């Protein structure tokens, strides 16, 4: 490698290091050396586990333009140069000052930096010529720059088209795939780009069309239909109240797109985009700190995650019935964290608003609330896995191993949960076995169905009139407390005795013979409800669950035919995924 090329490579690495080290999220983790190490290791593990071919290659094609080929190539970061300019550059590189500088830099690098192998999938970055710079180097970020091109206003009056990809989770051994769907990235106008200083120099704003090239290969690609992407123009992505939905999100011919107008002379030159507003690890720690300082709560760790983060649990109440509520098994479903925050705010009056229901709930139950069981995946911007590549909601008991590489079946079992692959589930189950469980909720988000709904344990052997009646009464009471909840639409129930035992709520229902369910919230707007479904209303739904739990508490361990005394409005409704 020539010294000039080596110097250029060093500058690229230096630039990348500054970009990651300067983020607010990274500075937060640096405050604790152990936590910082865990954070960096988690990110490293993500990239190391990705194998070639997991991130689909871009299939974007440049829009035709009257710009000359050489100018277009220059604007889009290409390598077209005149022979005279290349000769001049070569001469400058050979000058004594340039060679001396290159030699000095090379000597420093050789004595301070170890030689590392080139990653199989280096992170793609916006070039210095890019009009728009894309970054996901922050807590929960996920979005990779692919390319951009000048549209000349010929497509939907758009000035620029930016192509991005969503990064994949680590490969899951059990499911034999790499999930991806949720994303969050920052987009900033590069005021030093030739186009901004040239053909757009007289404009006050530019309209940018964002295109997700690999949307059709996402885990739930059909769910893009009817989706609307969130945007905020705040300087931080963690101001939940600042996010709003884009009005022109479109999924057509396998491509997800939307537009945004960036100001060139104001404060709105940057924006964040997300499938659903992110909930940062810093905010999680702040919530845990509030709970720890609250009278009547005890915060403790169930154990540590793969990357060394604590699995925080908040114990509240002194009642006879044990209620466990866990959130964020699937890290890309950030609405679950807002749900947890709303629940804890009401239960502990963290917002100084006391009410009779929360007081009654603390008397009837002893709550064990886990606001985020998968903080590693959340911080890394994953959709469904932890740092080891495990889908935690498939790790609740041993299950048949996936087929061998040649497609043949095997008699071996996939062991779960394990300390090396799914310590989050291992430690949680260990504590639940110690405390027992009378009621259980697993809080999630669903990409496809535009409803809040409850998925029960109909496929388990313990399901009968008792659990059916508890499910119906709980859900009916929940609807009365919060109209964002409904009973008619849900996943199609599993057939009797054919339920998947490695799924969390199924395993808990079977293990403790108790009311257990998965609560799902939509990424989309709520069907049939006023617009505006987002973090705030997810929090309100979390607060409202206390009404439903208090309503069914007397019946949770009732051995009689209590359902005969329940009103008709509490009857179980057999759900369907059709709507």
C-alpha positions as CSV (number, residue, x, y, z in Angstrom):
1,X,0.0,0.0,0.0
2,X,1.4,3.4,-0.9
3,X,1.9,6.0,1.8
4,X,-0.7,8.2,0.2
5,X,-3.3,5.5,0.1
6,X,-2.4,4.5,3.7
7,X,-2.9,8.1,4.9
8,X,-6.3,8.3,3.2
9,X,-7.4,5.0,4.8
10,X,-6.2,6.3,8.2
11,X,-8.2,9.5,7.8
12,X,-11.3,7.4,7.0
13,X,-10.8,5.3,10.1
14,X,-10.2,8.4,12.2
15,X,-13.4,10.0,10.9
16,X,-15.4,6.9,11.7
17,X,-13.9,6.8,15.3
18,X,-14.9,10.4,15.9
19,X,-18.4,9.8,14.7
20,X,-19.1,6.9,17.0
21,X,-17.1,8.2,20.0
22,X,-18.9,11.6,19.9
23,X,-22.5,10.3,20.2
24,X,-24.4,11.1,23.4
25,X,-25.2,7.4,23.9
26,X,-21.6,6.4,23.7
27,X,-20.5,9.2,26.1
28,X,-23.1,8.0,28.5
29,X,-21.7,4.5,28.5
30,X,-18.2,5.8,28.9
31,X,-19.1,7.0,32.4
32,X,-18.9,3.4,33.6
33,X,-16.0,1.3,32.3
34,X,-17.8,-2.0,32.8
35,X,-21.0,-0.8,31.1
36,X,-19.0,0.9,28.3
37,X,-17.2,-2.4,27.6
38,X,-20.6,-4.2,27.5
39,X,-22.0,-1.7,25.1
40,X,-19.0,-1.9,22.7
41,X,-18.9,-5.7,22.9
42,X,-22.6,-5.9,22.0
43,X,-22.1,-3.7,18.9
44,X,-19.0,-5.7,18.0
45,X,-20.8,-9.0,18.4
46,X,-23.5,-7.8,16.1
47,X,-21.2,-7.1,13.2
48,X,-19.0,-10.2,13.8
49,X,-22.0,-12.6,13.7
50,X,-23.4,-11.3,10.4
51,X,-22.4,-13.5,7.6
52,X,-22.1,-12.5,3.9
53,X,-25.4,-12.2,2.2
54,X,-27.5,-11.4,5.3
55,X,-27.8,-7.7,4.3
56,X,-29.2,-7.7,0.8
57,X,-27.3,-5.7,-1.8
58,X,-28.9,-2.5,-3.0
59,X,-31.0,-2.8,-6.1
60,X,-31.5,0.9,-6.4
61,X,-31.2,2.4,-9.9
62,X,-30.3,6.0,-10.5
63,X,-32.9,8.3,-11.8
64,X,-32.0,9.7,-15.2
65,X,-30.9,13.4,-15.2
66,X,-29.7,16.0,-17.7
67,X,-26.6,16.5,-15.6
68,X,-23.4,15.4,-17.3
69,X,-22.0,12.1,-16.4
70,X,-18.8,13.5,-14.9
71,X,-20.8,16.1,-12.8
72,X,-23.3,13.5,-11.6
73,X,-20.5,11.1,-10.7
74,X,-18.7,13.9,-8.7
75,X,-21.9,14.8,-6.9
76,X,-22.7,11.2,-6.0
77,X,-19.3,10.4,-4.7
78,X,-18.0,8.7,-7.9
79,X,-14.4,8.6,-9.2
80,X,-14.7,10.4,-12.5
81,X,-11.9,12.8,-12.9
82,X,-10.1,14.5,-15.8
83,X,-6.7,13.2,-16.7
84,X,-5.2,16.6,-15.9
85,X,-6.7,16.7,-12.4
86,X,-5.5,13.2,-11.7
87,X,-2.0,14.1,-12.9
88,X,-2.1,17.2,-10.7
89,X,-3.2,15.1,-7.7
90,X,-0.5,12.6,-8.3
91,X,2.2,15.3,-8.5
92,X,1.0,16.8,-5.2
93,X,1.1,13.4,-3.6
94,X,4.7,13.0,-4.6
95,X,5.7,16.4,-3.2
96,X,8.2,16.3,-0.3
97,X,5.8,17.7,2.3
98,X,3.1,15.2,1.4
99,X,5.5,12.3,1.5
100,X,6.9,13.4,4.8
101,X,3.5,13.7,6.3
102,X,2.5,10.3,5.0
103,X,5.6,8.7,6.4
104,X,5.1,10.3,9.8
105,X,1.5,9.1,10.0
106,X,2.4,5.6,8.8
107,X,5.2,5.4,11.5
108,X,2.8,6.4,14.2
109,X,0.1,4.0,13.1
110,X,2.5,1.1,12.8
111,X,3.7,1.6,16.4
112,X,0.3,2.1,18.0
113,X,-2.4,0.3,16.1
114,X,-2.6,-3.5,15.7
115,X,-3.4,-4.8,12.2
116,X,-7.0,-6.0,12.0
117,X,-8.8,-8.1,9.4
118,X,-11.2,-6.3,7.1
119,X,-14.8,-6.9,8.3
120,X,-16.8,-9.1,5.9
121,X,-19.4,-6.4,5.8
122,X,-17.9,-3.0,6.5
123,X,-20.4,-0.3,7.6
124,X,-21.4,1.8,4.7
125,X,-21.1,5.6,5.3
126,X,-22.3,8.6,3.4
127,X,-19.4,10.1,1.4
128,X,-18.2,13.6,1.7
129,X,-20.0,14.4,-1.5
130,X,-23.3,13.1,-0.3
131,X,-26.0,15.7,0.0
132,X,-27.5,13.8,2.9
133,X,-25.5,12.1,5.6
134,X,-27.1,9.1,7.3
135,X,-26.0,7.9,10.8
136,X,-27.3,5.3,13.2
137,X,-24.4,5.5,15.7
138,X,-26.6,6.1,18.7
139,X,-28.5,4.0,21.2
140,X,-31.1,1.8,19.3
141,X,-30.0,3.2,15.9
142,X,-30.4,1.0,12.8
143,X,-30.0,2.3,9.2
144,X,-27.3,2.0,6.6
145,X,-26.6,4.4,3.8
146,X,-26.6,2.9,0.3
147,X,-26.6,5.7,-2.2
148,X,-28.2,8.9,-3.4
149,X,-29.0,10.6,-6.6
150,X,-30.2,13.9,-7.9
151,X,-33.9,13.7,-8.9
152,X,-34.1,17.2,-10.6
153,X,-37.7,17.4,-9.4
154,X,-38.9,14.9,-11.9
155,X,-40.2,12.4,-9.4
156,X,-43.0,13.7,-7.1
157,X,-41.3,17.1,-7.1
158,X,-38.4,15.6,-5.2
159,X,-34.9,17.1,-5.3
160,X,-32.9,14.2,-3.9
161,X,-33.5,10.4,-3.5
162,X,-31.6,8.7,-0.7
163,X,-31.4,4.9,-0.5
164,X,-30.9,3.1,2.8
165,X,-31.0,-0.5,4.1
166,X,-32.1,-1.9,7.4
167,X,-29.4,-3.9,9.2
168,X,-30.1,-7.5,10.2
169,X,-30.1,-9.0,13.7
170,X,-27.5,-11.7,14.5
171,X,-28.4,-15.1,13.0
172,X,-30.8,-17.1,15.1
173,X,-29.7,-20.8,15.5
174,X,-33.3,-22.0,16.2
175,X,-35.1,-20.1,13.5
176,X,-32.2,-20.2,11.0
177,X,-32.6,-16.7,9.8
178,X,-31.6,-13.1,10.5
179,X,-34.5,-10.9,11.4
180,X,-34.9,-7.2,10.5
181,X,-37.7,-4.7,10.3
182,X,-37.5,-1.9,12.9
183,X,-35.1,1.0,12.1
184,X,-34.1,4.4,13.4
185,X,-31.6,6.7,11.8
186,X,-30.5,10.3,11.6
187,X,-30.5,12.2,8.4
188,X,-28.5,15.5,8.1
189,X,-27.9,17.9,5.3
190,X,-24.3,17.9,4.3
191,X,-23.7,21.6,3.7
192,X,-20.2,20.9,2.4
193,X,-21.4,18.8,-0.5
194,X,-20.8,20.2,-4.0
195,X,-24.5,20.1,-4.8
196,X,-25.6,22.1,-1.7
197,X,-22.9,24.7,-2.6
198,X,-23.8,24.5,-6.3
199,X,-27.1,23.6,-7.9
200,X,-29.0,24.0,-4.6
201,X,-27.3,27.1,-3.3
202,X,-30.2,29.3,-4.1
203,X,-32.8,27.1,-2.4
204,X,-34.2,27.5,1.1
205,X,-35.1,23.9,1.4
206,X,-34.8,20.5,-0.4
207,X,-37.4,17.7,-0.6
208,X,-35.8,14.3,0.0
209,X,-37.3,11.0,-0.8
210,X,-36.1,8.2,1.4
211,X,-36.2,4.7,0.0
212,X,-35.6,1.5,2.0
213,X,-34.2,-0.8,-0.6
214,X,-34.4,-4.1,1.3
215,X,-37.9,-3.6,2.8
216,X,-39.3,-6.5,0.8
217,X,-36.9,-8.8,2.5
218,X,-37.8,-7.8,6.0
219,X,-39.2,-10.4,8.5
220,X,-42.7,-9.1,8.0
221,X,-42.6,-7.4,4.6
222,X,-46.4,-7.5,4.1
223,X,-46.8,-5.4,7.3
224,X,-45.3,-2.4,5.5
225,X,-48.7,-2.0,3.8
226,X,-50.6,0.6,5.8
227,X,-47.6,1.6,7.9
228,X,-46.6,5.2,8.5
229,X,-43.0,6.1,9.4
230,X,-42.3,8.4,12.4
231,X,-40.2,11.6,12.1
232,X,-38.8,14.2,14.5
233,X,-36.8,17.3,13.8
234,X,-35.5,17.6,17.4
235,X,-31.8,17.4,18.1
236,X,-32.3,14.2,20.0
237,X,-34.4,11.1,19.0
238,X,-35.4,10.5,22.6
239,X,-38.0,13.3,23.0
240,X,-41.0,11.0,22.7
241,X,-43.5,13.8,22.4
242,X,-41.8,15.3,19.4
243,X,-42.4,12.4,17.0
244,X,-45.2,12.4,14.5
245,X,-46.1,10.2,11.6
246,X,-45.2,11.0,8.0
247,X,-48.2,11.5,5.7
248,X,-46.9,9.9,2.5
249,X,-45.4,6.6,3.6
250,X,-45.7,4.2,0.7
251,X,-44.9,0.5,0.1
252,X,-45.1,-0.4,-3.5
253,X,-43.3,-3.1,-5.6
254,X,-41.3,-4.1,-2.6
255,X,-39.9,-0.6,-1.8
256,X,-40.7,1.4,1.3
257,X,-40.5,5.2,0.8
258,X,-41.5,8.6,2.3
259,X,-40.5,12.2,1.8
260,X,-39.2,14.9,4.1
261,X,-38.4,18.6,3.5
262,X,-35.1,19.7,5.0
263,X,-34.6,23.4,5.6
264,X,-31.3,24.9,4.3
265,X,-31.5,28.2,6.2
266,X,-33.3,27.2,9.4
267,X,-33.0,24.8,12.3
268,X,-34.6,21.8,10.6
269,X,-31.8,20.6,8.4
270,X,-31.6,17.3,10.3
271,X,-34.3,14.8,11.1
272,X,-34.6,11.4,12.7
273,X,-36.8,8.6,11.2
274,X,-38.0,5.5,12.9
275,X,-40.5,2.6,12.5
276,X,-41.6,3.6,16.1
277,X,-40.0,6.2,18.4
278,X,-37.0,4.7,20.2
279,X,-36.8,4.3,24.0
280,X,-33.2,4.8,25.1
281,X,-31.2,2.7,27.6
282,X,-30.5,6.0,29.4
283,X,-34.2,6.7,29.8
284,X,-34.6,3.1,31.1
285,X,-31.9,3.7,33.7
286,X,-33.6,7.0,34.7
287,X,-36.9,5.1,35.2
288,X,-35.2,2.5,37.3
289,X,-33.6,5.2,39.4
290,X,-37.0,6.8,40.0
291,X,-38.5,3.5,41.1
292,X,-35.6,2.8,43.4
293,X,-36.2,6.2,45.1
294,X,-40.0,5.6,45.4
295,X,-41.5,4.5,48.7
296,X,-42.9,1.0,48.5
297,X,-40.7,-0.2,45.6
298,X,-37.6,-2.4,45.6
299,X,-35.3,-2.6,42.6
300,X,-33.1,-5.6,42.1
301,X,-31.3,-7.4,39.3
302,X,-32.4,-10.8,38.2
303,X,-29.0,-11.4,36.7
304,X,-26.9,-10.1,33.8
305,X,-27.5,-10.2,30.0
306,X,-25.1,-11.6,27.5
307,X,-23.3,-8.2,27.3
308,X,-23.3,-7.7,31.0
309,X,-26.2,-5.3,31.5
310,X,-28.4,-5.8,34.6
311,X,-31.9,-7.3,34.1
312,X,-33.7,-4.8,36.3
313,X,-36.8,-5.9,38.2
314,X,-39.1,-3.6,40.2
315,X,-41.0,-5.2,43.1
316,X,-44.1,-3.3,44.2
317,X,-46.9,-4.2,46.6
318,X,-47.6,-6.5,49.4
319,X,-50.7,-8.4,48.1
320,X,-51.2,-12.2,48.2
321,X,-51.3,-12.7,44.4
322,X,-48.0,-12.6,42.5
323,X,-48.2,-10.8,39.2
324,X,-45.3,-10.7,36.7
325,X,-45.2,-8.3,33.8
326,X,-42.3,-8.3,31.4
327,X,-41.5,-6.1,28.5
328,X,-39.3,-5.9,25.4
329,X,-38.4,-9.5,24.8
330,X,-38.3,-8.3,21.2
331,X,-36.1,-5.2,21.4
332,X,-37.5,-3.5,18.2
333,X,-40.9,-3.2,19.8
334,X,-40.1,0.0,21.8
335,X,-43.8,0.7,22.5
336,X,-43.4,-1.9,25.2
337,X,-41.0,0.3,27.1
338,X,-43.5,3.2,27.0
339,X,-46.1,0.8,28.3
340,X,-43.9,-0.1,31.2
341,X,-43.2,3.5,32.0
342,X,-46.9,4.3,32.1
343,X,-47.6,1.3,34.3
344,X,-44.9,2.2,36.8
345,X,-45.8,5.9,36.8
346,X,-49.3,5.1,37.9
347,X,-48.4,2.2,40.3
348,X,-45.8,4.2,42.1
349,X,-47.2,7.7,41.5
350,X,-43.9,8.8,39.9
351,X,-45.8,11.8,38.5
352,X,-47.2,12.6,41.9
353,X,-50.7,11.5,40.9
354,X,-52.2,9.1,43.4
355,X,-55.4,7.2,42.7
356,X,-57.5,4.6,44.5
357,X,-56.9,1.9,41.8
358,X,-53.1,1.9,42.1
359,X,-53.4,1.8,45.9
360,X,-55.8,-1.1,45.7
361,X,-53.5,-2.9,43.2
362,X,-50.6,-2.6,45.6
363,X,-52.8,-4.2,48.3
364,X,-54.1,-7.0,46.1
365,X,-50.8,-7.9,44.3
366,X,-47.1,-8.3,44.7
367,X,-45.9,-7.1,41.4
368,X,-42.6,-8.1,39.7
369,X,-42.2,-5.8,36.7
370,X,-39.3,-6.1,34.3
371,X,-39.3,-3.0,32.1
372,X,-36.8,-4.3,29.7
373,X,-35.7,-7.9,29.6
374,X,-33.5,-7.4,26.5
375,X,-31.5,-4.2,27.0
376,X,-28.7,-5.5,24.8
377,X,-30.9,-5.9,21.7
378,X,-32.6,-2.6,22.4
379,X,-29.4,-0.6,22.5
380,X,-28.1,-2.4,19.4
381,X,-31.2,-1.6,17.3
382,X,-32.2,-5.2,16.8
383,X,-35.7,-6.4,16.0
384,X,-36.1,-9.8,17.8
385,X,-32.8,-11.0,19.3
386,X,-30.5,-10.5,22.2
387,X,-26.7,-10.0,21.8
388,X,-26.2,-13.7,21.3
389,X,-28.7,-13.9,18.4
390,X,-31.4,-15.6,20.4
391,X,-35.1,-14.8,20.0
392,X,-36.0,-14.8,23.7
393,X,-39.6,-15.5,23.0
394,X,-38.6,-19.0,21.7
395,X,-36.2,-19.7,24.6
396,X,-38.7,-20.7,27.4
397,X,-38.1,-24.5,27.2
398,X,-36.3,-27.1,25.0
399,X,-37.6,-27.6,21.5
400,X,-36.7,-29.7,18.5
401,X,-33.5,-28.6,16.8
402,X,-33.7,-27.1,13.3
403,X,-32.9,-29.3,10.3
404,X,-29.3,-29.9,9.6
405,X,-27.4,-28.0,6.8
406,X,-28.4,-30.7,4.3
407,X,-32.0,-30.4,5.2
408,X,-32.2,-33.7,7.1
409,X,-34.0,-33.8,10.4
410,X,-32.2,-34.5,13.7
411,X,-33.3,-36.1,17.0
412,X,-31.3,-33.6,19.0
413,X,-33.1,-31.0,21.1
414,X,-32.4,-27.3,21.1
415,X,-31.7,-26.6,24.8
416,X,-33.2,-23.5,26.3
417,X,-33.0,-21.4,28.2
418,X,-29.2,-21.5,28.7
419,X,-26.8,-19.1,30.4
420,X,-24.6,-18.7,27.3
421,X,-27.4,-18.1,24.8
422,X,-30.4,-16.8,26.8
423,X,-29.4,-15.8,30.3
424,X,-32.3,-13.2,30.4
425,X,-34.9,-16.0,30.3
426,X,-32.9,-18.3,32.4
427,X,-32.7,-15.9,35.3
428,X,-36.3,-14.7,35.0
429,X,-37.6,-18.3,35.1
430,X,-35.4,-19.1,38.1
431,X,-36.9,-16.2,40.1
432,X,-40.5,-17.0,39.0
433,X,-40.1,-20.5,40.2
434,X,-39.1,-19.1,43.5
435,X,-41.9,-16.6,43.9
436,X,-44.7,-18.4,42.0
437,X,-47.0,-16.7,39.6
438,X,-50.8,-16.0,39.6
439,X,-51.1,-13.6,36.7
440,X,-48.6,-12.9,33.9
441,X,-48.4,-10.5,30.9
442,X,-45.7,-10.4,28.2
443,X,-45.8,-7.0,26.5
444,X,-45.0,-6.7,22.8
445,X,-45.6,-4.8,19.6
446,X,-47.1,-6.3,16.4
447,X,-46.1,-5.1,12.9
448,X,-49.1,-6.3,10.9
449,X,-52.4,-5.9,12.9
450,X,-53.5,-2.3,13.5
451,X,-55.0,-3.1,16.9
452,X,-54.1,-3.5,20.6
453,X,-55.0,-7.1,21.5
454,X,-54.4,-10.0,23.8
455,X,-53.1,-13.4,22.7
456,X,-54.1,-16.2,25.1
457,X,-52.9,-19.7,25.9
458,X,-55.7,-21.5,24.1
459,X,-53.4,-24.1,22.8
460,X,-52.1,-25.3,26.1
461,X,-53.4,-28.3,28.1
462,X,-54.4,-26.1,31.1
463,X,-56.8,-24.0,29.0
464,X,-60.4,-24.7,30.1
465,X,-63.4,-22.8,31.3
466,X,-61.5,-21.2,34.2
467,X,-58.7,-19.7,32.1
468,X,-61.1,-18.8,29.3
469,X,-63.3,-16.9,31.7
470,X,-60.4,-15.1,33.3
471,X,-59.2,-14.1,29.8
472,X,-62.6,-12.8,28.9
473,X,-63.2,-10.9,32.1
474,X,-59.7,-9.3,32.1
475,X,-60.1,-8.2,28.5
476,X,-63.6,-6.8,28.9
477,X,-62.5,-4.8,31.9
478,X,-59.5,-3.6,30.1
479,X,-61.7,-2.3,27.2
480,X,-63.9,-0.4,29.7
481,X,-60.8,1.2,31.2
482,X,-59.2,2.1,27.9
483,X,-60.9,2.2,24.5
484,X,-57.6,1.6,22.7
485,X,-58.0,-2.0,23.8
486,X,-60.4,-4.4,22.0
487,X,-61.2,-8.1,22.0
488,X,-62.4,-9.2,18.6
489,X,-59.1,-9.1,16.7
490,X,-56.0,-11.1,17.7
491,X,-53.9,-13.9,16.4
492,X,-55.9,-16.9,15.4
493,X,-55.9,-19.1,18.6
494,X,-53.8,-22.2,18.5
495,X,-55.7,-25.5,18.4
496,X,-56.2,-27.3,21.7
497,X,-53.1,-29.0,23.0
498,X,-51.0,-27.8,20.0
499,X,-49.6,-24.7,21.5
500,X,-45.9,-23.9,21.2
501,X,-44.5,-24.4,24.7
502,X,-41.3,-22.5,24.0
503,X,-43.3,-19.2,23.7
504,X,-43.3,-17.2,26.9
505,X,-46.9,-16.8,27.9
506,X,-47.7,-20.4,26.8
507,X,-44.9,-21.8,29.0
508,X,-46.0,-19.6,32.0
509,X,-49.6,-20.7,31.7
510,X,-48.6,-24.3,31.6
511,X,-45.9,-24.1,34.3
512,X,-48.0,-22.2,36.9
513,X,-51.6,-23.1,35.8
514,X,-52.3,-19.4,35.7
515,X,-53.8,-16.6,33.6
516,X,-51.0,-15.7,31.2
517,X,-51.2,-13.7,28.0
518,X,-49.2,-11.8,25.4
519,X,-50.3,-8.2,25.0
520,X,-49.6,-6.7,21.5
521,X,-49.6,-3.1,20.5
522,X,-49.5,-1.9,16.9
523,X,-46.7,-0.1,15.0
524,X,-49.5,1.3,12.8
525,X,-52.3,3.6,13.8
526,X,-55.1,2.0,15.8
527,X,-57.9,0.8,13.5
528,X,-61.2,2.5,14.3
529,X,-59.6,4.9,16.9
530,X,-58.6,8.5,16.6
531,X,-55.3,9.2,15.0
532,X,-52.2,9.7,17.2
533,X,-51.3,6.2,18.4
534,X,-47.8,6.5,19.7
535,X,-45.6,6.6,22.9
536,X,-48.1,8.6,25.0
537,X,-51.0,6.3,24.4
538,X,-48.9,3.2,24.8
539,X,-48.1,4.6,28.3
540,X,-51.7,5.2,29.0
541,X,-52.5,1.6,28.0
542,X,-49.9,0.5,30.5
543,X,-51.4,2.5,33.3
544,X,-54.9,1.2,32.5
545,X,-53.9,-2.5,33.0
546,X,-54.2,-2.0,36.7
547,X,-58.0,-1.6,36.4
548,X,-58.3,-5.0,34.6
549,X,-55.9,-6.8,37.0
550,X,-57.8,-5.5,40.1
551,X,-61.1,-6.7,38.5
552,X,-60.0,-10.3,38.0
553,X,-57.9,-10.6,41.1
554,X,-60.6,-12.3,43.2
555,X,-61.0,-15.1,40.6
556,X,-57.3,-15.8,39.8
557,X,-57.2,-18.9,42.1
558,X,-60.9,-19.4,42.6
559,X,-61.5,-23.2,42.4
560,X,-65.3,-22.8,42.0
561,X,-67.4,-22.0,39.0
562,X,-66.9,-18.3,39.4
563,X,-67.8,-17.6,35.8
564,X,-71.4,-18.4,36.5
565,X,-71.6,-15.2,38.5
566,X,-69.9,-12.9,35.9
567,X,-72.0,-10.6,33.8
568,X,-72.6,-11.3,30.1
569,X,-70.4,-8.3,29.2
570,X,-67.4,-10.2,30.6
571,X,-67.9,-13.3,28.4
572,X,-64.9,-14.6,26.4
573,X,-64.8,-13.5,22.8
574,X,-63.2,-16.0,20.4
575,X,-60.8,-13.7,18.4
576,X,-59.8,-13.8,14.8
577,X,-57.0,-12.2,12.7
578,X,-59.6,-11.2,10.1
579,X,-60.9,-7.6,10.2
